[in-house]
Amino acid sequence: MSLLNKHLGVTPVRAFADNYIWLIESPVDAGQVVAIDPGEAEPVLAALKASGKKLAAILLTHHHPDHIGGVAELLAQHPIPVIGPKDVRILQITRAVADGERLELSNLGLNFEILHLPGHTLSHVAFLGHGALFCGDTLFSAGCGRMFEGTPTQMHTSLDRLSLLPPDTRIYCGHEYTAANLKFALTVEPSNSAARDYSAKVNQLRTQALPTLPSSVALETSINPFLRCHEPAVRSAAEARAGRPLREPADVFAVLRAWKDTFQS
């Protein structure tokens, strides 16, 4: 099997109340890992100590403190590459990457395509490779990130791009928001049996304090209202909320995102 197609060993590290820091194991050297969005250093250092693994690189999706806050402390102990979007708000970047670029970490057997996904922030990127997507706060299971800097059209375009990835692509998001997101999804689309079934599974996982991630593109396109703006039931719910016809999927998305911003689960 090609290393590009080999499934990655990915370990979730919890940070703050609901963040995930993802540790990706090198396919060619299981003793080395790459950290995605280390908002806190202490949980990463504890995971490294417990596993005996070495931190080889840091990948960042965007500039928010809960995704980069641990970088400086990690670098003090591990002087390694820090790779992420070109953004003056991320001071520790050693290599800035742009849309369509290939990130080859050949010594680790890792290879990612960079996707620029404006919406949550303007410089937000994701890392796509080995059948996995590390998407930060652009896409969540059954939901999506708030628009702190981008426009609804930008965010919808970014999400639409992700929805077209291969169905079996595994999705590693930045937060454990799935249960709350499903409550909104079922409010928008109460007849969605896939979302109802998934909600029961998620509730069982969370009762055991287990992660609901990774998700998949196939799952998200069946249950996530923000990826289903073209569906008649989702459009009807958004039109009822807006009190007017909505001709374009991006308009449906804008109404859904504003609705979710004030939704009380």
C-alpha positions as CSV (number, residue, x, y, z in Angstrom):
1,M,0.0,0.0,0.0
2,S,1.3,3.5,-0.9
3,L,2.1,5.7,2.0
4,L,-0.2,8.3,0.5
5,N,-3.1,5.9,0.9
6,K,-2.1,4.4,4.2
7,H,-4.5,5.3,7.0
8,L,-2.9,7.5,9.5
9,G,-2.6,6.7,13.2
10,V,-4.3,9.7,14.8
11,T,-4.7,10.3,18.5
12,P,-7.0,12.9,20.0
13,V,-5.6,15.1,22.8
14,R,-8.2,17.0,24.8
15,A,-7.6,20.7,25.6
16,F,-9.6,23.3,27.3
17,A,-13.3,22.4,27.6
18,D,-13.9,20.9,24.1
19,N,-10.8,21.4,21.9
20,Y,-9.1,18.5,20.1
21,I,-5.4,18.6,19.4
22,W,-4.6,15.8,16.9
23,L,-1.4,13.9,17.0
24,I,-0.5,12.2,13.7
25,E,1.8,9.3,13.8
26,S,4.5,9.1,11.1
27,P,3.8,6.2,8.8
28,V,7.5,5.5,8.5
29,D,8.6,6.2,12.1
30,A,6.0,5.4,14.7
31,G,8.1,7.2,17.3
32,Q,7.5,10.6,15.7
33,V,4.3,12.6,15.6
34,V,2.9,15.8,14.2
35,A,0.6,18.0,16.3
36,I,-2.4,19.8,14.7
37,D,-3.5,23.1,16.4
38,P,-1.9,22.8,19.9
39,G,-3.8,25.4,21.7
40,E,-2.3,24.2,25.0
41,A,1.2,22.7,25.5
42,E,0.6,20.8,28.7
43,P,-1.7,18.1,27.2
44,V,0.6,17.5,24.3
45,L,3.7,17.2,26.5
46,A,1.8,14.8,28.8
47,A,0.8,12.7,25.8
48,L,4.3,12.6,24.4
49,K,5.7,11.6,27.8
50,A,3.1,8.8,28.2
51,S,3.7,7.4,24.7
52,G,7.4,8.0,24.5
53,K,7.0,9.6,21.1
54,K,8.8,12.7,19.8
55,L,7.2,15.8,18.4
56,A,8.5,16.4,14.8
57,A,6.4,19.3,13.5
58,I,3.4,21.5,14.2
59,L,0.6,22.2,11.7
60,L,-1.8,25.1,12.3
61,T,-5.1,25.8,10.6
62,H,-5.7,29.4,11.8
63,H,-4.6,32.0,14.3
64,H,-7.2,31.7,17.1
65,P,-5.5,31.4,20.6
66,D,-7.2,28.1,21.4
67,H,-5.4,26.6,18.3
68,I,-2.0,28.2,18.6
69,G,-1.6,29.1,22.3
70,G,0.7,26.2,23.2
71,V,3.1,26.6,20.2
72,A,5.7,28.8,22.0
73,E,6.0,26.5,25.0
74,L,6.3,23.4,22.7
75,L,9.0,25.1,20.6
76,A,11.0,25.9,23.8
77,Q,11.3,22.1,24.3
78,H,11.1,20.9,20.6
79,P,12.7,23.3,18.1
80,I,10.7,22.0,15.1
81,P,9.0,23.3,11.9
82,V,5.7,25.2,12.4
83,I,3.6,25.2,9.2
84,G,0.4,27.1,8.6
85,P,-1.3,29.9,6.8
86,K,0.4,33.2,6.0
87,D,-0.9,35.4,8.8
88,V,1.0,38.0,10.8
89,R,-1.0,37.0,13.8
90,I,0.9,33.6,14.0
91,L,4.3,34.6,15.1
92,Q,6.0,31.2,15.2
93,I,5.3,30.1,11.5
94,T,8.5,28.8,9.9
95,R,6.7,27.9,6.6
96,A,3.6,29.6,5.3
97,V,1.5,27.5,2.9
98,A,-1.2,28.5,0.4
99,D,-4.1,26.9,-1.5
100,G,-3.2,24.0,-3.7
101,E,0.3,23.7,-2.4
102,R,1.7,20.2,-1.5
103,L,3.2,19.9,1.9
104,E,5.7,17.0,1.8
105,L,7.2,16.0,5.1
106,S,9.3,13.3,3.4
107,N,11.2,12.3,6.5
108,L,7.9,11.5,8.2
109,G,6.2,9.9,5.2
110,L,3.5,12.5,5.3
111,N,2.1,14.4,2.3
112,F,-0.8,16.9,2.5
113,E,-2.6,19.2,0.0
114,I,-3.3,22.6,1.4
115,L,-6.9,23.9,1.1
116,H,-7.6,27.6,1.8
117,L,-11.0,27.8,3.4
118,P,-11.9,31.4,4.2
119,G,-15.0,32.0,6.4
120,H,-14.2,31.2,10.0
121,T,-11.1,33.4,9.5
122,L,-9.9,34.8,6.2
123,S,-6.6,32.9,6.3
124,H,-7.9,29.5,7.5
125,V,-6.4,26.5,5.9
126,A,-6.9,22.7,6.1
127,F,-4.6,19.8,5.5
128,L,-5.8,17.0,3.2
129,G,-3.9,13.7,2.8
130,H,-3.9,10.0,3.4
131,G,-7.7,9.9,3.3
132,A,-7.9,12.4,6.1
133,L,-8.9,16.1,6.4
134,F,-7.7,18.2,9.3
135,C,-10.1,21.2,9.0
136,G,-9.8,23.2,12.2
137,D,-12.9,25.2,12.8
138,T,-14.3,25.3,9.3
139,L,-16.3,22.2,9.4
140,F,-17.6,20.4,12.5
141,S,-19.6,17.2,12.7
142,A,-23.2,18.2,12.1
143,G,-22.2,21.9,12.0
144,C,-19.6,24.5,11.0
145,G,-17.6,27.3,12.5
146,R,-18.9,30.8,13.2
147,M,-17.9,33.5,10.7
148,F,-15.6,35.8,12.6
149,E,-14.0,37.3,9.5
150,G,-15.4,35.9,6.3
151,T,-18.7,36.3,4.5
152,P,-21.6,33.8,4.2
153,T,-20.7,33.3,0.5
154,Q,-17.0,32.6,1.4
155,M,-18.0,30.1,4.1
156,H,-20.5,28.4,2.0
157,T,-18.0,28.1,-0.9
158,S,-15.4,26.6,1.5
159,L,-17.9,24.0,2.9
160,D,-19.2,23.2,-0.6
161,R,-15.6,22.4,-1.5
162,L,-15.3,20.0,1.4
163,S,-18.6,18.3,0.5
164,L,-17.1,17.3,-2.8
165,L,-14.2,15.4,-1.3
166,P,-14.3,11.5,-1.5
167,P,-17.1,10.2,0.7
168,D,-14.7,8.1,2.8
169,T,-12.5,11.0,3.7
170,R,-12.1,11.1,7.5
171,I,-12.8,14.5,9.0
172,Y,-10.8,15.6,12.1
173,C,-12.4,18.8,13.5
174,G,-11.1,21.2,16.1
175,H,-13.9,20.8,18.7
176,E,-16.3,18.3,20.3
177,Y,-19.5,20.1,19.3
178,T,-21.4,17.2,17.7
179,A,-24.2,16.6,20.2
180,A,-25.2,20.3,20.4
181,N,-24.9,20.6,16.6
182,L,-27.2,17.7,16.1
183,K,-29.9,19.4,18.1
184,F,-29.8,22.2,15.7
185,A,-29.6,19.9,12.7
186,L,-32.7,18.1,13.8
187,T,-34.5,21.4,14.4
188,V,-33.8,22.4,10.8
189,E,-34.5,18.9,9.3
190,P,-36.6,16.9,11.9
191,S,-37.4,14.2,9.3
192,N,-33.7,13.3,8.7
193,S,-33.5,9.7,9.9
194,A,-29.7,9.6,9.4
195,A,-29.3,12.5,11.8
196,R,-31.7,10.9,14.3
197,D,-29.8,7.7,14.2
198,Y,-26.4,9.5,14.5
199,S,-27.7,11.5,17.4
200,A,-28.5,8.3,19.4
201,K,-25.0,7.0,18.6
202,V,-23.4,10.3,19.6
203,N,-25.3,10.5,22.9
204,Q,-24.0,7.0,23.7
205,L,-20.4,7.9,22.9
206,R,-20.6,11.1,25.0
207,T,-22.1,9.2,27.9
208,Q,-18.9,7.2,27.9
209,A,-16.8,10.4,27.4
210,L,-15.6,9.1,24.1
211,P,-14.9,11.3,21.0
212,T,-17.5,11.5,18.2
213,L,-14.7,12.2,15.8
214,P,-13.4,11.5,13.2
215,S,-16.5,11.9,11.1
216,S,-16.6,11.4,7.3
217,V,-17.7,13.3,4.2
218,A,-20.4,10.7,3.6
219,L,-21.8,11.1,7.0
220,E,-21.7,14.9,7.0
221,T,-23.4,15.3,3.7
222,S,-26.2,13.1,5.0
223,I,-26.7,14.9,8.4
224,N,-25.1,18.3,8.4
225,P,-27.5,21.1,7.4
226,F,-24.7,23.4,6.4
227,L,-23.7,20.9,3.7
228,R,-27.3,20.4,2.7
229,C,-28.4,23.9,1.7
230,H,-29.5,22.5,-1.7
231,E,-31.9,20.1,-0.1
232,P,-35.6,21.1,-0.3
233,A,-36.3,20.4,3.4
234,V,-33.4,22.5,4.5
235,R,-34.2,25.3,2.2
236,S,-37.9,25.3,3.4
237,A,-36.8,25.5,7.0
238,A,-34.5,28.4,6.2
239,E,-37.2,30.2,4.2
240,A,-39.6,29.8,7.1
241,R,-37.0,31.3,9.4
242,A,-36.3,34.2,7.1
243,G,-39.9,34.8,6.0
244,R,-38.9,35.1,2.4
245,P,-37.9,33.0,-0.6
246,L,-34.2,32.0,-0.8
247,R,-33.0,31.4,-4.3
248,E,-29.4,30.5,-3.8
249,P,-27.8,27.8,-1.5
250,A,-25.5,30.5,-0.2
251,D,-28.5,32.5,0.9
252,V,-29.9,29.4,2.7
253,F,-26.5,29.0,4.4
254,A,-26.5,32.6,5.6
255,V,-29.9,32.2,7.2
256,L,-28.9,28.9,8.8
257,R,-25.7,30.3,10.2
258,A,-27.4,33.4,11.7
259,W,-30.1,31.0,13.1
260,K,-27.5,28.8,14.7
261,D,-25.7,31.8,16.2
262,T,-28.7,32.4,18.5
263,F,-30.0,28.8,18.8
264,Q,-30.5,27.6,22.4
265,S,-29.9,23.9,22.6
